[in-house]
């Protein structure tokens, strides 16, 4: 532990749940597709797969994946976000916890896919990123997938400057027993080009 709050808490004070949910509700009402991450993940999964939504927020992605027939567990450190998720889908499993200490939540291992969308990695507490990657890798079955989406420049982050490079992230993944399978520029599967501002990465557990 670094003793520092995560960057998300510094931005929001841990009280962003209702506002965050309202933002996406308005996007959906205006005709925007708010299920891009879930659609992307669903193409990678067998029917009835186990999914860990790490940094699940208000549960938007996990709820959609459950609607598509998968078994989803959501974990987040922000109680205000989880309150919305529990209200919207009370039958699903929502856990309050720090991603750097997933092992304290007694999760049953063997997830088919662990997801960290919504700039989860860049918004972690400084210095905890390698530990979080290790913890996420440990939840996966051999051959399981870690799927992440993250901004790489200020235009794609709620921060004045990026906090993570792809080189750093891939190094943490390699150290955690993960190997890069695919990388895209968007959740729609657009081609990633070096120097791009956003990356969707798919790593697999090789151990």
Secondary structure, DSSP 8 states (H G I E B T S, - for coil): --S---HHHHHHTT--HHHHHHHHHHHHHTT----HHHHHHHTT--TT-EEEEET-TTSHHHHHHHHTT-EEEEEES-HHHHHHHHHH-TTSEEEE--GGGGGGGT--S-EEEEEE-TTTTTTS-TT-HHHHHHHHHHHEEEEEEEEEEEE-SGGGSSSSS----HHHHHHHHHHTTEEEEEEESSTT--B--TT-SEEEEEEEE--
